[in-house]
Amino acid sequence: MTTTANLHRPLRGIVPPLVTPLADRDQLDFAGLERQLERVIGGGVAGVFALGTSGEAPSLSLDLRRAVVRETCRLVRGRVPVLVGITDTCLVDSLALAVIAAEHGAQAVVLTTPYYFPISQAELETLARTVVRESPLPVFLYNIPQFTKNAFEVASVRRLADEPRLIGIKDSSGDLSYFRQLCELARERPDWTLLMGPEELLAEGIAAGGHGGVNGGALIWPQLLVELGSAALNGDAAHVARLQPRLLSLGRIYRVSAHPAAIFKALKCALSLLGICDDRMAEPLQAFTEHERAQVRAILAECGLLSTPDAG
């Protein structure tokens, strides 16, 4: 069984949230997944996160999620830690996926708040403790209330910090005040990993005491995110200032559409233009229109990631 000893803590650097490349409605694009993984591992990332929001996990069948875990771990071959999202509206399925992740060699699982039903903080704490104690792998929390409609309040995270196999949290709320409070908590748990979700806040999050980020832009431009994260971790503010405009320029792809899922639609669109995988979305979501795709293409070209705006 994999234990916390198998995961370097705190995990420092960039952990990209993998998209799930689809060959059909319920079929994984194996070659696309391999190209994605080779791109980010070759770019120097600190780990990978499968079946998160960018991976469209809530829209995937349990069989497809199993395939993602199995193939991701097989293709990574132990080169970096693999984190696996196990959030589900059904606790039994969450724990079953945690077992699968352990069997295939992942290093940790990631739990966000269940969606659909409103849940009290007491219920969330009970859920988290149940998962931490029954999962064969250590657990990260994941706060993304804009999608789940439920949040891990700081007081709840503080109480949960007495669980030694709870080893960190990824915060995608975009609330720097909340993140700074998590940083204070992390100082009391020096073994914790605290990761920033929104990449435009990566440098600020690290300066506040975070250890890195789970940033979709690393799928597209891994070297930039890795270099920026390293500069921030080393306290090199001048280098961060030089790199930040490039990051913000790339981030324009997320504003091409006003759709609530624009961020991971843009990621798949960009990866398609770069020849990594198809941009097919898990239904009922649909890929960007040709007009939106052309805008993403132009931004990638301006960033130097495509040779011309018409490439792709």
Secondary structure, 3 states (H helix, E strand, C coil): CCCHHHCCCCCCEECCECCCCEEECCEECHHHHHHHHHHHHHCCCCCEEECCCCCCHHHCCHHHHHHHHHHHHHHHCCCCCEEEECCCCCHHHHHHHHHHHHHHCCCEEEEECCCCCCCCHHHHHHHHHHHHHHCCCCEEEEECHHHHCCCCCHHHHHHHCCCCCEEEEEECCCCHHHHHHHHHHHHHCCCCEEEECCHHHHHHHHHHCCCEECCCHHHHCHHHHHHHHHHHHCCCHHHHHHHHHHHHHHHHHHHCCCCCCHHHHHHHHHHHHCCCCCCCCCCCCCCCCHHHHHHHHHHHHHCCCCCCCCCC
